[in-house]
Amino acid sequence: MIINNQALDDVKKFHYLLSSVTNEAHQLIQNLPVTQQNFHVAWNLLCDRYNNERLIAAAHVKSLLSLPVINKESATDLRALINQFQSNLNAIKALDLSIPLHEVLLSQILIEHVDEVTRKQWEMKAVSQGITELESILKFLEGKCQALELIHASQHPRNNSSSCVSKSTKHAYVA
């Protein structure tokens, strides 16, 4: 990796970095003057922006969940499937996450099945937490479900006392 190359000074590393990044990443650092000190500033800006374990893991899980289905026997298709699977699995393992792989997979499956508003709320809550355990997502969803149930109950109050009276009254007349 360029940052560890002792043969290059930081100005040369910065030039190399600028020539290696494109699009948004290039825009992020293009206005920094090329100096010894700014190489580390640029490197840190890029790491802060793109070294997002949650985002990286989610992208690899999505790729795993969207593996192609092989409909006919084909060595080429089977090889492509194996390569895509192993590539994404190894990329997740390389992140050396603090939670088990199955929780990463199950969390992504669960969060992809909620509505857009709930997902946005979860992402806003979890953005500062890094990779979160499945239990955290479940607690969040349970809390939201309870809140929605309370809101629904307050918007549609039941007249419990009158319904109880009418039921008991009906029952009393029937008996």
Buried (B, 14 or more C-beta within 10 A) or exposed (E): EEEEEEEBEBBBBBEBBBEEBEEEBBEBBEEBEBEEEBBBBBBEBBEEEEEBBBEBBBBBBEBBEEEEEEEEEEEEBEEBBEEBEEEBBEBBEEBEBEBEBEBBBBBBEBBEEBEEEBEEBBEEEBEEEEBBBBEBBEEBBEEBEEEEEEEEEEEEEEEEEEEEEEEEEEEEEEE
